[in-house]
Amino acid sequence: MINESENTPTISVGIPFYNAEKFLVFAIQSVLCQSYKNWELILVDDGSTDNSLKIAKEFAGNDRRIKVLCDGENKKLPTRLNQLIKESEGKFIARMDADDIMHPSRLEIQLKYLLENDQVDLVSTGLVSIDDQNRVCGFRSVNSLITEISKPFKFHIAHPTVMARKEWYLRNLYSLDYPRAEDFELWCRAYGKNDLKIAILPDLLLFYREFGNISIDNLLKTCSDEHKIRNYYQMNNKIYNFIYFKLKYFFIYTIGFLGLGQNLSRRRNRDLSDDDAKEMQELLNLVVNRK
């Protein structure tokens, strides 16, 4: 049973942010719009130099469920994610990025699944891709519920959509060695020790901002980190990994040089039907225009 009357929050939502003033309001509003209400929202500043911290504090001043953590330093995402895990009071932890927007039913649906399936430690979902103007552009999801990883080190996990039991996260903190691929390393490490009991839902429960928000430099850094992880966990042999890395790196670099970065997102996404696109856009608009 989903209990909303406890004195302590059932779910801790964690949003690390760095210079996110353009979109942070929408991310926070999407938590406030959740159908499930027994949550705390932890906002962790990573040394922002814009108005992000001011925005976070204004929301915290109006809702006791929101707290802001700030030490003035820039320690990068993996450190902040571990900080969120340790500071959280909830039995479940839901993460998202500061430029994304939750579907209003996200917390309710994910919590219900975890409560009904004790053997599962974390649940991921599909997502709707949006641009920097809050327009729906496409979607990514599995076709049906996945509860087993069919191929070694093949994960269909969208990191910002994950909700996990806190006890699992405490067993599996993020490595600080791969700041651009901390999620991939975590899945590999947990899988390697048989501690990745996951369910991937086809439900589209996150609006994921990527169009107009892609950095080729960051993609190249992610590619490099993933190569190191593949070698460390001995995925394939080193010669294969090296050739794969070089080809992927060259492809990303070329796409960036030609100014076609947005095409990388389009290749990963599928088109929504007209009715589904309209429905998702209306939901998104409700959150974005919340007063």
C-alpha positions as CSV (number, residue, x, y, z in Angstrom):
1,M,0.0,0.0,0.0
2,I,1.2,3.5,-0.8
3,N,1.3,5.5,2.4
4,E,1.2,9.3,2.2
5,S,0.6,10.0,5.9
6,E,4.0,9.1,7.4
7,N,6.0,11.8,9.2
8,T,9.1,10.9,7.2
9,P,9.1,11.0,3.4
10,T,8.8,7.7,1.5
11,I,10.6,9.1,-1.5
12,S,13.6,11.3,-1.7
13,V,13.9,13.1,-5.0
14,G,17.4,14.3,-5.8
15,I,18.3,17.1,-8.2
16,P,22.0,18.1,-8.5
17,F,22.4,21.4,-10.4
18,Y,25.1,23.6,-11.8
19,N,24.2,26.9,-13.6
20,A,20.8,25.6,-14.4
21,E,18.8,28.8,-14.0
22,K,17.1,28.4,-17.5
23,F,15.3,25.2,-16.7
24,L,15.5,24.5,-12.9
25,V,12.1,26.1,-12.2
26,F,10.4,23.6,-14.5
27,A,12.2,20.6,-12.9
28,I,11.1,21.7,-9.4
29,Q,7.6,22.4,-10.6
30,S,7.3,18.9,-12.0
31,V,8.0,17.5,-8.5
32,L,5.4,19.8,-7.0
33,C,2.9,18.5,-9.6
34,Q,3.3,14.9,-8.6
35,S,0.2,12.9,-7.9
36,Y,2.1,11.2,-5.0
37,K,2.8,13.7,-2.3
38,N,4.9,12.0,0.5
39,W,8.3,13.1,-0.9
40,E,11.2,15.3,0.0
41,L,13.1,17.2,-2.7
42,I,16.9,17.6,-2.2
43,L,18.5,20.3,-4.4
44,V,22.3,20.1,-4.4
45,D,24.2,23.1,-5.8
46,D,27.5,22.2,-7.4
47,G,29.1,25.7,-7.2
48,S,26.7,27.5,-9.5
49,T,27.7,31.1,-10.6
50,D,24.2,32.0,-12.0
51,N,20.9,32.4,-10.2
52,S,20.3,28.7,-9.8
53,L,20.9,28.7,-6.0
54,K,18.6,31.7,-5.5
55,I,15.8,29.9,-7.4
56,A,16.3,26.7,-5.3
57,K,16.2,28.7,-2.0
58,E,13.0,30.5,-3.0
59,F,11.2,27.2,-3.6
60,A,12.6,25.8,-0.3
61,G,11.3,28.9,1.5
62,N,7.7,28.1,0.3
63,D,7.6,24.3,0.8
64,R,9.1,22.5,3.9
65,R,9.5,19.3,1.8
66,I,12.3,21.0,-0.2
67,K,15.8,21.5,1.2
68,V,18.9,23.0,-0.4
69,L,22.5,21.8,0.1
70,C,25.3,24.1,-0.9
71,D,29.0,24.2,0.0
72,G,30.1,26.6,-2.7
73,E,32.4,24.1,-4.4
74,N,32.3,22.4,-7.8
75,K,32.8,18.7,-7.2
76,K,31.0,17.2,-10.3
77,L,28.0,15.0,-10.6
78,P,29.1,11.7,-9.1
79,T,30.1,13.4,-5.8
80,R,26.8,15.2,-5.7
81,L,24.8,12.0,-6.4
82,N,26.5,10.2,-3.5
83,Q,25.8,13.2,-1.3
84,L,22.1,13.0,-2.2
85,I,22.0,9.3,-1.4
86,K,23.6,9.8,2.1
87,E,21.4,12.9,2.9
88,S,18.1,11.3,1.8
89,E,15.5,10.3,4.4
90,G,13.3,8.3,2.1
91,K,13.3,4.5,1.6
92,F,13.3,5.1,-2.1
93,I,15.4,7.6,-4.1
94,A,14.3,9.1,-7.4
95,R,16.8,11.1,-9.5
96,M,16.5,13.5,-12.3
97,D,18.6,16.2,-14.0
98,A,18.0,19.9,-13.4
99,D,16.9,20.5,-17.0
100,D,14.4,17.6,-17.1
101,I,10.7,17.5,-16.2
102,M,8.8,14.6,-14.5
103,H,5.5,13.2,-15.8
104,P,2.9,14.0,-13.0
105,S,2.5,10.3,-12.3
106,R,6.1,9.2,-12.3
107,L,6.6,8.8,-8.5
108,E,3.3,7.1,-8.0
109,I,3.8,4.5,-10.8
110,Q,7.4,3.7,-9.9
111,L,6.8,3.4,-6.2
112,K,3.8,1.2,-6.8
113,Y,5.9,-1.2,-8.8
114,L,8.7,-1.4,-6.2
115,L,6.3,-2.0,-3.4
116,E,4.6,-4.8,-5.3
117,N,7.9,-6.4,-6.4
118,D,10.2,-6.9,-3.4
119,Q,12.8,-8.7,-5.6
120,V,13.4,-5.5,-7.7
121,D,15.9,-2.9,-6.4
122,L,15.5,-0.2,-9.0
123,V,13.1,0.7,-11.8
124,S,13.7,2.7,-14.9
125,T,11.2,4.0,-17.5
126,G,10.9,5.4,-21.0
127,L,11.2,9.1,-21.7
128,V,9.8,11.8,-24.0
129,S,12.4,13.9,-25.7
130,I,11.9,17.6,-25.5
131,D,13.8,20.7,-26.9
132,D,15.0,23.9,-25.2
133,Q,11.6,25.5,-25.9
134,N,9.6,22.7,-24.0
135,R,8.3,21.1,-27.2
136,V,7.8,17.4,-27.5
137,C,10.2,15.9,-30.1
138,G,9.9,12.1,-29.9
139,F,10.4,9.2,-27.4
140,R,12.6,6.3,-26.3
141,S,11.3,3.3,-24.5
142,V,11.4,-0.5,-24.4
143,N,8.4,-2.1,-26.1
144,S,7.3,-4.1,-23.0
145,L,8.3,-4.7,-19.4
146,I,11.9,-5.9,-19.0
147,T,13.0,-7.6,-15.8
148,E,16.1,-9.4,-16.9
149,I,19.3,-8.3,-18.7
150,S,19.4,-10.5,-21.7
151,K,23.0,-9.7,-22.8
152,P,26.0,-9.1,-20.6
153,F,26.6,-5.4,-20.1
154,K,23.7,-4.3,-22.3
155,F,21.5,-2.0,-20.3
156,H,18.4,-0.1,-21.5
157,I,18.5,2.2,-18.5
158,A,17.8,5.9,-18.8
159,H,19.7,7.2,-15.8
160,P,17.5,10.3,-15.0
161,T,14.4,8.0,-14.9
162,V,15.7,5.7,-12.2
163,M,14.1,5.1,-8.8
164,A,15.9,2.8,-6.4
165,R,15.7,1.5,-2.9
166,K,18.1,3.5,-0.7
167,E,19.6,0.3,0.7
168,W,20.6,-0.6,-2.9
169,Y,22.2,2.8,-3.5
170,L,24.1,2.6,-0.2
171,R,25.6,-0.7,-1.4
172,N,26.3,0.8,-4.8
173,L,27.6,4.3,-4.6
174,Y,28.8,6.1,-7.7
175,S,32.5,5.9,-8.7
176,L,34.2,9.3,-8.9
177,D,36.6,8.1,-11.6
178,Y,34.3,8.4,-14.6
179,P,32.5,11.8,-14.2
180,R,31.0,11.6,-17.8
181,A,29.8,8.0,-17.5
182,E,29.1,7.4,-13.9
183,D,25.8,5.7,-14.6
184,F,27.3,3.2,-17.1
185,E,30.0,2.3,-14.6
186,L,27.5,1.8,-11.8
187,W,25.4,-0.6,-13.9
188,C,28.5,-2.6,-15.0
189,R,29.8,-2.9,-11.4
190,A,26.4,-3.8,-9.9
191,Y,25.8,-6.3,-12.7
192,G,29.2,-7.8,-12.2
193,K,28.4,-8.7,-8.6
194,N,24.9,-9.8,-9.4
195,D,23.3,-6.8,-7.7
196,L,21.3,-5.3,-10.5
197,K,17.8,-6.5,-9.9
198,I,16.0,-4.0,-12.2
199,A,12.7,-3.5,-14.0
200,I,12.4,-1.3,-17.1
201,L,8.9,0.0,-17.7
202,P,7.7,1.0,-21.1
203,D,5.8,4.0,-19.5
204,L,6.9,7.4,-20.6
205,L,7.5,9.1,-17.3
206,L,10.2,11.7,-17.9
207,F,10.5,14.6,-20.3
208,Y,14.2,14.5,-21.2
209,R,15.7,17.7,-22.5
210,E,18.2,17.0,-25.3
211,F,17.3,18.9,-28.5
212,G,19.1,22.3,-28.5
213,N,21.0,21.2,-25.4
214,I,23.7,18.9,-26.7
215,S,27.5,19.5,-26.1
216,I,29.8,17.6,-28.6
217,D,32.6,18.2,-26.1
218,N,30.7,16.4,-23.4
219,L,29.8,13.6,-25.8
220,L,33.5,13.0,-26.6
221,K,34.3,13.0,-22.9
222,T,31.6,10.4,-22.3
223,C,32.9,8.3,-25.2
224,S,36.4,8.3,-23.6
225,D,35.1,7.4,-20.1
226,E,33.0,4.5,-21.6
227,H,36.1,3.2,-23.3
228,K,38.0,3.1,-20.0
229,I,35.0,1.3,-18.4
230,R,34.8,-1.3,-21.2
231,N,38.4,-2.2,-20.7
232,Y,38.2,-2.2,-16.9
233,Y,35.3,-4.6,-16.9
234,Q,36.8,-6.6,-19.8
235,M,33.9,-6.2,-22.2
236,N,35.2,-7.8,-25.4
237,N,38.9,-7.7,-26.0
238,K,41.1,-4.6,-25.8
239,I,41.7,-4.5,-29.6
240,Y,37.9,-4.6,-30.3
241,N,37.3,-1.9,-27.7
242,F,40.0,0.3,-29.1
243,I,38.7,0.1,-32.7
244,Y,35.1,0.6,-31.4
245,F,36.2,3.6,-29.4
246,K,38.2,5.2,-32.3
247,L,35.3,4.8,-34.7
248,K,32.7,6.2,-32.3
249,Y,35.0,9.1,-31.3
250,F,35.7,10.0,-34.9
251,F,32.0,9.8,-35.7
252,I,31.0,12.1,-32.9
253,Y,33.8,14.5,-33.7
254,T,32.8,14.6,-37.4
255,I,29.1,15.2,-36.5
256,G,30.2,18.1,-34.3
257,F,32.5,19.6,-36.9
258,L,29.6,19.5,-39.4
259,G,27.2,21.1,-37.0
260,L,24.9,18.1,-37.0
261,G,24.9,17.4,-33.3
262,Q,21.1,17.4,-33.0
263,N,21.0,14.5,-35.5
264,L,22.5,12.2,-32.8
265,S,19.3,12.6,-30.7
266,R,17.0,12.1,-33.7
267,R,18.7,8.8,-34.5
268,R,17.9,7.5,-31.0
269,N,14.2,8.6,-30.9
270,R,11.0,7.3,-32.3
271,D,8.1,9.4,-33.4
272,L,5.0,9.7,-31.3
273,S,1.6,9.4,-32.9
274,D,-0.3,12.7,-33.3
275,D,-2.6,11.9,-30.5
276,D,0.1,10.8,-28.1
277,A,2.2,13.8,-29.0
278,K,-0.7,16.1,-28.3
279,E,-1.4,14.4,-24.9
280,M,2.2,14.6,-23.9
281,Q,2.5,18.2,-24.9
282,E,-0.6,19.1,-22.9
283,L,0.8,17.4,-19.8
284,L,4.1,19.2,-20.3
285,N,2.4,22.5,-20.7
286,L,0.5,22.0,-17.4
287,V,3.7,21.6,-15.5
288,V,5.6,24.3,-17.3
289,N,2.8,26.9,-16.8
290,R,2.1,25.9,-13.2
291,K,1.6,29.0,-11.0
